[in-house]
Amino acid sequence: MRVVSISVNGLAQAIDRGFFDWLASQDADVVCVQDHRMRVYEFDDPRYIPEGYEAYFIDGEETEHGGVGIYTRHFPKAIIYGFANEMADREGRFIQADFDKVSVACVLAPCALGREEELISEENDLTVLDHKDDFMEAFGQHMQKTLRKRRQFIFCANLQTAHHVTDTSPRYHKLDVSGFLPHERAWLDRLFDEMGCIDAFREVNKDGDQFTWWPEWAEGWRQHAGWRTDYQLATPGIRKTIMAGWVDDETRFSDHAPVIIDYDIDIGF
């Protein structure tokens, strides 16, 4: 089973820039798309569905919240919209497809980079960083419950956060910005070290400069000035099935690069 995770910064513009042309050559079974910035009804238009795939998408109350979706060549047994968190579900941040032997979810965390102290609500002094932290806390609780289950899961997630210093360019290590703050990295420590979640990419790829996102204000394109903020998170039972993983940083349809991982899992029925 090949799983692709990609944050597109607007699906329509990504398609115009060659996303579907690239996808046609990938032989992917499941494609998780974050930040599509569309309404679900727009997927009635076949130009937004790649040939050979079924599409399942969720949107947010506001299009700028991003929305997430899943393209799959295999009919799922069930689709789950949201993870029973009111804020995240209203913003369209989670969708899950259940297949016979594995569930694959697509997740988008709020971005607070450069807007950390901006107020979302003056009524309760909620900042953009507070909003992200609230989401991460809720998603962490969901992951803790999920990791107790016997079923196996893969979460394709743009978490808007890098974990280790090897996951960001040195130029960002001393910047006091969201995405690499101590408490954000500590959340990932808990996820991997305490809860036992697997960073599937790092299980098979220990190389340096494996970045998946390059800020708009970084100089140059695809230079060594990025972050690894895009993950495929897996339950422990998936560990031995992870065959290969890589970042396709030659793509040009988003400021994120696709994360591609092959699993020794038969997704079909």
C-alpha positions, 0 to 999 in steps of 0.5 A: 500500500502506498500512502501520499500526504500533501498539504496543497495550500488550495487544491484548485491552484495545485491542480493547475500547477500539475498536482494531478499530472504528478499523481498519475505517475505515483501509483498511490493507493491513498492520497491525503490532502490537507488545506484544500480551501474548497467547499465539499459540493465543489467535488461534484465537479469531476475536474477535482477528482483524479482518474481512478480515485474516489474522493471524500472531503470535509470543509470548514465553516470558513474556507481559510480553515483549510479542510482535509480530504482523502482520495482512494483507489479502494472503497472504504468500509466507512468514512468518519468526519471529525474526531468529536471535537467541536472546534476541530470538526467545525473547521474541517480538520479531520477525516478518516477512511476505514479499510479492511486491515487499516484506517487512514486519517487526514489531519490539519493543525491550525497554523500560528506562525507569525500570528502567535499573539493575534487575537481570534476572540477579544471576548476571551483573549484567545490568540492564534497560538492558543487556538493551535495549542487547544487543537493539539491538546484535543488531538493528543487526547484522541491519539491517546485513545486511538493508540489503545485500540487493537486496530491499526491506524495511519494519520497523515498530518500537517501538524505545523510543527517540527520535532527535532533540530534535524527537522529544521534548517539551522536558521530557524533554531533560535527564532521564537516563532510557532512551529518550533517552540519548546512546548510544541516540540514537547507535545511531539515528545509525548506523542512519540516517547510516552504514547508510543506513536510511530513517526513512520518516515523516520523509521526508514529514512534517517537522512538530514535535510528532509524538509517538507515545507519552506516558508514564503519568506525563506530565500530561494526555492527548495533550498536547505531552509525548510521544516519537516512539519508533515508526518505519517503517524502510525500505531505500533503494529504498523512499524514492521510494515513500513518499507520505504519513505521519501519526500518528493521535493522536486514538486512545484504545486505547493510550498509543501512537498509530498510525503510518500510511504510504502507499507506492506499492507494489503488494503483491498478486500 
